[in-house]
Amino acid sequence: MRVSRRRFLRWTLVGVGATGLGCLGGPAYAALIEPRWLTLERVEVGLAGLPAHLDGLRIGLLSDLHHGPLVPTEQVERAVALLQSQAPDLICLTGDYVSGSADFAPSCAAELGRLDAPHGVYACLGNHDHWTDPEQVASALESQGIQVLRNRAVEATAGLWVAGVDDVWERQADLETALAEVPPSAPAILLAHEPDFADEVAADGRVALQLSGHSHGGQVRLPIIGPPILPYLGRKYPAGLHRIGPMQLYVSRGIGVISPPVRFRCRPEVSVLELRSAPP
């Protein structure tokens, strides 16, 4: 088989990275340490047209808890405690609360129910929630006082709206319906599990900030190469802060994992975003 120069270089770098991991005890680290090693990400996000009274508002973000066979209750508990210790003004949850079975939803929701913020706690659903039982997952969250936004919006505080679309992968997202009640001049935050939906959202022009998860940052980020594997709808914007036209997008690396249950150079994150007024 003929191998292009680019493919040969890629395979070589992957091999070198894997060898380095093995020499440094990487497999044990990637499987046993980093998946449980939470980090707190503090990010300043400039939004054009943000009203003066919202300047400095702090949003807490959790995503991709994946409570189930690979992610115990203790991991969810630790993430909740870390976020709550930051006393955010508003909390957003961007999907994939369970893996494998919706039977894990009540225990996950019970931990998330300990979250409290002056302007409320809001959630959207993810693809893994739909692949189990979205109604059961949503019901468990709502029983804990969390507002699940499935193609709808609410005014979280005067002049600031939080909207959420249902899952994009499962073709349940309806952006038009989600934003129908948002006044044209009001800054809107959109919760959308899959980050690559942001291109469509930015083109619409009514959302100032989209919050997403889904990709886990790839779970493994090799030197030079970056993440060798990324999921559908999480390939263009795998992690961090991005500007797409006038809109900002922040993508969390998430709390949990899917199989294989490893992380390398891609620690699970609890995020606190501070909104700042920016020039248009």
Secondary structure as GFF3:
##gff-version 3
##sequence-region A 1 280
A	DSSP	alpha_helix	5	23	.	.	.	ID=ss1
A	DSSP	alpha_helix	26	28	.	.	.	ID=ss2
A	DSSP	pi_helix	29	33	.	.	.	ID=ss3
A	DSSP	three_ten_helix	34	36	.	.	.	ID=ss4
A	DSSP	beta_strand	39	48	.	.	.	ID=ss5
A	DSSP	three_ten_helix	52	54	.	.	.	ID=ss6
A	DSSP	beta_strand	58	62	.	.	.	ID=ss7
A	DSSP	alpha_helix	73	84	.	.	.	ID=ss8
A	DSSP	beta_strand	90	94	.	.	.	ID=ss9
A	DSSP	three_ten_helix	102	104	.	.	.	ID=ss10
A	DSSP	alpha_helix	105	112	.	.	.	ID=ss11
A	DSSP	beta_strand	121	124	.	.	.	ID=ss12
A	DSSP	alpha_helix	127	132	.	.	.	ID=ss13
A	DSSP	alpha_helix	134	142	.	.	.	ID=ss14
A	DSSP	beta_strand	147	148	.	.	.	ID=ss15
A	DSSP	beta_strand	152	157	.	.	.	ID=ss16
A	DSSP	beta_strand	160	164	.	.	.	ID=ss17
A	DSSP	alpha_helix	175	178	.	.	.	ID=ss18
A	DSSP	beta_strand	188	191	.	.	.	ID=ss19
A	DSSP	three_ten_helix	195	197	.	.	.	ID=ss20
A	DSSP	alpha_helix	198	204	.	.	.	ID=ss21
A	DSSP	beta_strand	209	212	.	.	.	ID=ss22
A	DSSP	three_ten_helix	216	218	.	.	.	ID=ss23
A	DSSP	beta_strand	240	244	.	.	.	ID=ss24
A	DSSP	beta_strand	247	251	.	.	.	ID=ss25
A	DSSP	beta_strand	269	278	.	.	.	ID=ss26
###
